[in-house]
Amino acid sequence: MNLKKLSEELGLSQTTVSRALNGYPEVKEATRLRVQQAADKFGYRPNSRAKGLATGRAMMIGHVIPSSTQHEMVNPVFGDFVGGASEAYARYGYDMMFTRVQDDTEESAYRELLAKRAVDGVILQGPSVNDPRIHLLNELGLPFVVHGRSTGVTEGYSWVDVNNKRSFERATEFLIDLGHRRIALINGLEQMDFAQRRRDGYLSALKARGIDVDPSLMRADEMTEVFGHHQTRDMLRMEKPPTAILASSMISAIGVRRAIEEAGLTMGRDISVITHDDDLSYLKNGQDVPIFTATRSSVRKAGEIVAEMLIERIHNPGQAPLSRMLEAELVLGRSTGPAPQGK
């Protein structure tokens, strides 16, 4: 379907159809809706450059990615998030731009994007505690939405986040109800906001049930398979090893399972495991029956929601900050069971 065929289908001039799809204010609302519905039906998308000329926008969303040596942003979770965001971009005629920068040049990258009018807004990912980027973007007046939140930031900003604290509180309570008392936490880097909230949920559940917190059962680092494997291997060699493990990532949980099997133990019988599952498109948690009991929240869906919120911010710059909390589902799998007797 091209512009000419769509115009013929509607019985309108190509100019009218183009103006309706590209946001020209003089087109009547009824006509615009009729044209948009037909475009959706036939799968027609207007040229983003033409739309940009009509609206005064770049029709581009920016993703600034720091080349951090402490927290690698480009990972499988990021890929699924961008996949979801791109679906929203396509519906509204936006493209995306990725800018890879050194940690100490991230501020100048945002300033340059604004000065060049290269993007209409940006998505901020991987927020840390007291993240300074939020104040910077508010100061610049560049529309943005945060995927996550930043503890300690008191000024207003738009965000979409999963309820990390409640998710890990609930997972810990589930393990306690199964009789576990030696529950380990294999977490992400705890300067990252999501990891701090997950730790807080874990600690909250232990304290509410009168279980002493053992610092030796709490590990935090980049969420890799090797990290999950090494930390589990080391804890299983302790005089009093854990009977259950909470992991902040499916990728880390795979390493956890490897260490359990190498120790001659059975996951779900000797050691229970609960992980956070981002419902990754390429790394599914089993098929009919989940492998891992998990707190599940689709990062791809989150990407779509964040993108839609940012586009709304771009179209309505004067509105108050928006927010949306997503609740994770506790999915029962084969990785959990009652605590072994005597432990």
Protein Blocks (a to p, Z undefined) as FASTA:
>chain_A
ZZklmmmmnopafklmmmmmnopaklcfklmmmmmmmmmmnopacdfklmmmmnopahia
cddddfbfkbcfbdfklmmmmmmmmmmmmmnopacddddddfklmmmmmmmmmmnomafb
dcdehiaehiaklmmmmmnopacddedddehiabdcddddddfklmmmmmmmmmmmnopa
bdcdddddfkbmklmmmmmmmmmmmmmnopacdfklpccddddfklmmmmmmmmmmpmbd
cfbdcdfbfklmmmmmmmmmmnopaehjlpccddddehiaklcghjkbcfbdcddddfkl
mmmmmmmmmmmmmmmmmbccddddddddddddfkbccddehZZ
